[in-house]
């Protein structure tokens, strides 16, 4: 249960940033290197979650991967 709560909070923390980036297309304050590394890391956590069969790790990292990837795509597109 604690893992699910932690997963929800950390995953949902990306929603406001993604909304702001989508609305404004302003990514000037976002580091391309940091977000690239983060997206790769989250993807690897997702794969790890599948490997160990941990639902909280799978769902949280899948959603975080999608949200962070959106932000990263905007960063690359509107650089």
TAHUWO-V788972 format. One record per pair of residues at least 6 apart in sequence whose ideal C-beta (glycine too) atoms are under 8 Angstrom apart, sorted by the first residue. I is the first residue (numbers start at 1). J is the second residue. If there is no record, write none. Layout:
i->(I:I)
j->(J:J)
//
This chain:
i->(3:3:3:4:6:7:7:7:7:8:10:10:11:11:11:11:14:14:14:14:15:17:17:18:18:18:20:21:21:21:21:21:21:22:22:25:25:26:27:27:27:27:27:30:30:32:32:32:32:35:35:35:35:36:38:39:39:39:39:42:42:42:42:43:43:45:45:46:46:46:46:46:48:49:49:49:49:49:50)
j->(54:56:57:56:56:56:57:59:60:60:60:64:60:63:64:67:64:67:68:71:67:67:71:67:70:71:26:27:30:70:71:74:75:70:74:74:78:78:71:74:75:78:79:71:75:72:75:76:79:68:71:72:75:72:68:65:68:69:72:61:64:65:68:61:65:57:61:57:58:61:62:65:57:55:56:57:58:61:58)
//
